[in-house]
Amino acid sequence: MLMRLWSDIVLLCLQLGLSEASIVRTGKRVAKQHMMEAEIMNSGALFVHASNASKANEYMVVDCGCPSKCSPFSSTPAAETSAAGYVQCCSGADNAPSCVRKLSNVCLTGDLKPCRASNDCSGTPMVTFADAQQLCSGLGPGWDLCSVEQVATGACCDTGCYGNIFPQWTRTPNPTSTPTPTPSPPAPSPSTQDDQPQPDDQQQTPLPAPSPNTQDDQLQPYDQQQTPMPAPSPNTQDDEPQPDDQQQWNN
């Protein structure tokens, strides 16, 4: 690819009438720019990889859906992408919320009675934070996952589905989690002297066409028409009588 690029550069420079030194400088500059762009693209790939590998957001999962059913009542952080809890939804103020675990008498995440009886929860698996939040927002405006403060009021106790003793997602973020900073791609190196345009690198300005009235087109002295010599006057020396022409008086 670089060889093809170099051939194109040489051809373009020759078409512009640049000198050999200019062609070399131009080739260096373009090759350097090409390598810089490749480096930035590779850095971008690493940047995306690092972003994907960064720590997921964490939200608090309460140990049970009813504070009086677990002692002490506490919560633990869980990554939003992990299936770490069940669902109970709240609306209203933190100190006096409304809480539900059902929609039209159907448990949002399934009835947990079999899970409680046999510790077999395969039929009612836990869900991720996103799934839990989507179930609550589907209840209508004003509904969301309960916060830790709302669960602590006991508003969700005995609201069905045997959710009192099972862990439940909340919308409360982990207060101690710190987002992993994402690395920035390296800044391009400063321009060098080779990157500066040289006089020979500039496009050669074509010479102006000769004007129609140039020195070659001017009449030269010898090209001008010869001025005719004036005709001799009637009374020239040749017309004067000569001694031999006079009449002989002494004959």
C-alpha positions as CSV (number, residue, x, y, z in Angstrom):
1,M,0.0,0.0,0.0
2,L,2.8,2.4,0.8
3,M,4.6,1.6,-2.5
4,R,1.4,2.5,-4.4
5,L,1.0,5.7,-2.3
6,W,4.6,6.6,-3.1
7,S,4.1,6.1,-6.8
8,D,1.0,8.3,-6.8
9,I,3.0,11.0,-5.0
10,V,5.8,10.9,-7.5
11,L,3.4,11.1,-10.4
12,L,1.6,14.0,-8.9
13,C,4.8,15.9,-8.1
14,L,6.0,15.4,-11.7
15,Q,2.8,16.7,-13.0
16,L,3.2,19.8,-10.9
17,G,6.7,20.3,-12.1
18,L,8.3,19.9,-8.6
19,S,12.0,19.3,-8.2
20,E,13.5,16.0,-7.0
21,A,14.1,17.5,-3.5
22,S,10.5,18.6,-3.3
23,I,9.3,15.1,-4.3
24,V,11.4,13.6,-1.4
25,R,10.1,16.1,1.1
26,T,6.5,15.5,0.0
27,G,6.9,11.8,0.2
28,K,8.3,12.0,3.8
29,R,5.5,14.3,4.9
30,V,2.7,12.1,3.4
31,A,4.3,8.9,4.8
32,K,4.5,10.5,8.2
33,Q,0.9,11.6,8.1
34,H,-0.2,8.1,7.0
35,M,1.6,6.6,9.9
36,M,0.2,9.1,12.3
37,E,-3.4,8.4,11.1
38,A,-2.7,4.6,11.6
39,E,-1.4,5.2,15.1
40,I,-4.5,7.3,16.0
41,M,-6.8,4.5,14.6
42,N,-5.0,1.9,16.6
43,S,-5.3,4.1,19.7
44,G,-9.0,4.5,19.0
45,A,-9.4,0.7,18.9
46,L,-7.6,0.5,22.3
47,F,-9.7,3.4,23.5
48,V,-12.9,1.5,22.6
49,H,-11.6,-1.7,24.1
50,A,-10.7,0.1,27.3
51,S,-14.1,1.7,27.4
52,N,-15.8,-1.6,27.0
53,A,-13.6,-3.1,29.7
54,S,-14.4,-0.3,32.2
55,K,-16.3,-1.1,35.3
56,A,-20.1,-1.2,34.9
57,N,-22.3,1.0,36.9
58,E,-23.4,-0.4,40.2
59,Y,-26.7,-0.1,42.0
60,M,-27.8,-1.3,45.5
61,V,-29.6,-4.5,46.0
62,V,-31.5,-4.8,49.3
63,D,-31.2,-8.2,51.1
64,C,-34.9,-8.6,51.3
65,G,-38.1,-6.9,50.1
66,C,-39.4,-6.2,53.6
67,P,-37.0,-4.8,56.3
68,S,-38.7,-6.7,59.1
69,K,-37.9,-10.0,57.4
70,C,-34.2,-9.7,57.4
71,S,-32.1,-8.5,60.3
72,P,-30.2,-6.4,60.0
73,F,-31.7,-4.8,56.9
74,S,-28.9,-3.9,54.5
75,S,-28.0,-3.5,50.9
76,T,-25.1,-4.5,48.8
77,P,-23.8,-3.1,45.4
78,A,-24.2,-5.1,42.3
79,A,-23.1,-4.5,38.7
80,E,-26.0,-3.4,36.5
81,T,-25.2,-6.2,34.0
82,S,-25.5,-8.9,36.6
83,A,-28.7,-10.8,37.4
84,A,-28.7,-10.0,41.1
85,G,-32.2,-9.3,42.2
86,Y,-36.0,-9.3,41.8
87,V,-38.4,-6.5,41.2
88,Q,-40.6,-4.3,43.3
89,C,-41.7,-0.9,42.0
90,C,-42.5,2.4,43.8
91,S,-44.0,5.7,43.1
92,G,-44.4,8.8,45.3
93,A,-42.2,10.3,47.9
94,D,-39.3,8.5,49.6
95,N,-40.9,8.6,53.0
96,A,-44.4,7.6,51.8
97,P,-44.3,5.6,48.6
98,S,-46.7,3.2,47.0
99,C,-45.1,-0.2,46.2
100,V,-46.2,-3.1,44.0
101,R,-44.8,-6.5,42.8
102,K,-47.6,-7.4,40.5
103,L,-49.3,-6.0,37.4
104,S,-52.9,-7.2,36.8
105,N,-52.4,-9.7,39.6
106,V,-49.4,-11.2,37.8
107,C,-46.0,-11.2,39.5
108,L,-43.5,-9.0,37.6
109,T,-40.8,-11.6,38.0
110,G,-42.8,-14.7,38.7
111,D,-44.2,-16.2,41.9
112,L,-41.4,-17.0,44.3
113,K,-43.4,-19.4,46.4
114,P,-41.8,-22.6,44.8
115,C,-38.4,-20.9,45.2
116,R,-39.1,-20.4,48.9
117,A,-40.4,-23.9,49.5
118,S,-37.6,-25.9,47.8
119,N,-34.8,-23.3,47.2
120,D,-35.2,-24.1,43.5
121,C,-35.4,-20.8,41.8
122,S,-34.7,-22.0,38.3
123,G,-38.3,-21.1,37.3
124,T,-38.0,-17.6,38.5
125,P,-34.5,-16.4,37.8
126,M,-33.2,-13.0,39.0
127,V,-32.9,-10.2,36.4
128,T,-30.5,-7.5,35.5
129,F,-30.9,-3.8,36.6
130,A,-32.0,-2.8,33.1
131,D,-34.7,-5.5,32.9
132,A,-35.9,-4.6,36.4
133,Q,-36.1,-0.9,35.5
134,Q,-37.9,-1.6,32.3
135,L,-40.6,-3.7,34.1
136,C,-41.2,-0.8,36.5
137,S,-41.4,1.9,33.8
138,G,-43.9,-0.3,32.0
139,L,-46.4,0.3,34.9
140,G,-46.9,3.9,33.7
141,P,-45.7,7.5,34.5
142,G,-44.2,8.0,37.9
143,W,-43.2,4.4,38.5
144,D,-39.6,3.3,38.9
145,L,-37.6,0.9,40.9
146,C,-37.8,1.6,44.6
147,S,-35.0,3.4,46.3
148,V,-33.3,2.0,49.4
149,E,-35.1,4.7,51.4
150,Q,-38.5,3.7,50.1
151,V,-37.9,0.0,50.8
152,A,-36.8,0.9,54.3
153,T,-40.2,2.4,55.0
154,G,-41.8,-1.0,54.8
155,A,-44.1,0.0,52.0
156,C,-43.3,-3.1,50.0
157,C,-44.0,-5.6,52.9
158,D,-46.7,-8.2,52.1
159,T,-47.3,-6.9,48.5
160,G,-47.3,-10.5,47.1
161,C,-45.2,-12.9,45.1
162,Y,-43.3,-14.0,48.3
163,G,-40.8,-11.2,47.7
164,N,-40.5,-10.3,51.3
165,I,-37.4,-12.5,51.9
166,F,-35.7,-12.3,48.5
167,P,-33.1,-9.7,47.3
168,Q,-34.6,-6.8,45.3
169,W,-33.1,-4.3,42.9
170,T,-33.2,-0.6,43.9
171,R,-32.5,2.5,41.8
172,T,-30.0,3.8,44.4
173,P,-26.5,4.0,42.9
174,N,-23.6,2.6,44.8
175,P,-22.3,5.7,46.7
176,T,-18.7,4.3,46.8
177,S,-18.3,3.3,43.2
178,T,-16.0,5.5,41.1
179,P,-16.3,5.3,37.3
180,T,-13.1,4.0,35.7
181,P,-11.6,6.9,33.7
182,T,-11.4,6.2,30.1
183,P,-8.0,6.9,28.5
184,S,-7.7,9.6,25.9
185,P,-6.1,8.9,22.6
186,P,-2.5,10.3,22.2
187,A,-2.3,13.8,20.8
188,P,-0.6,14.0,17.3
189,S,3.0,14.9,17.4
190,P,3.8,18.6,16.7
191,S,4.6,19.5,13.2
192,T,8.2,19.4,12.1
193,Q,10.2,21.3,9.5
194,D,9.4,18.5,7.0
195,D,5.7,19.2,7.5
196,Q,6.1,22.9,6.5
197,P,5.5,23.7,2.8
198,Q,8.7,24.4,1.0
199,P,9.0,26.9,-1.9
200,D,9.6,24.1,-4.4
201,D,6.5,22.2,-3.1
202,Q,4.2,25.0,-4.1
203,Q,2.5,24.7,-7.4
204,Q,4.5,26.3,-10.1
205,T,2.8,29.3,-11.5
206,P,2.7,29.0,-15.3
207,L,4.6,31.7,-17.1
208,P,2.2,34.3,-18.7
209,A,1.7,34.0,-22.4
210,P,3.6,36.5,-24.4
211,S,1.6,39.6,-25.2
212,P,0.7,40.2,-28.8
213,N,2.9,43.3,-28.9
214,T,6.3,42.1,-27.9
215,Q,9.7,43.3,-29.0
216,D,9.9,40.7,-31.7
217,D,6.8,42.1,-33.2
218,Q,8.2,45.7,-33.2
219,L,9.4,47.0,-36.5
220,Q,13.1,47.1,-36.7
221,P,15.0,49.8,-38.5
222,Y,15.8,47.6,-41.4
223,D,12.2,46.3,-41.5
224,Q,10.8,49.8,-42.0
225,Q,10.1,51.0,-45.6
226,Q,13.0,52.8,-47.1
227,T,12.3,56.4,-47.6
228,P,12.8,57.3,-51.3
229,M,15.6,59.6,-52.0
230,P,14.4,63.1,-53.0
231,A,14.4,63.8,-56.7
232,P,17.3,66.0,-57.8
233,S,16.4,69.7,-58.0
234,P,16.2,71.1,-61.5
235,N,19.2,73.3,-60.9
236,T,22.0,70.9,-59.9
237,Q,25.7,71.0,-60.7
238,D,25.2,68.6,-63.6
239,D,22.8,71.2,-65.1
240,E,25.4,74.0,-64.9
241,P,27.1,74.7,-68.2
242,Q,30.6,73.3,-68.3
243,P,33.6,74.9,-69.9
244,D,33.4,72.5,-72.8
245,D,29.8,73.1,-73.2
246,Q,30.1,76.8,-73.7
247,Q,30.2,78.2,-77.2
248,Q,33.6,78.9,-78.5
249,W,34.0,82.6,-79.0
250,N,37.4,82.6,-80.5
251,N,36.7,80.6,-83.6
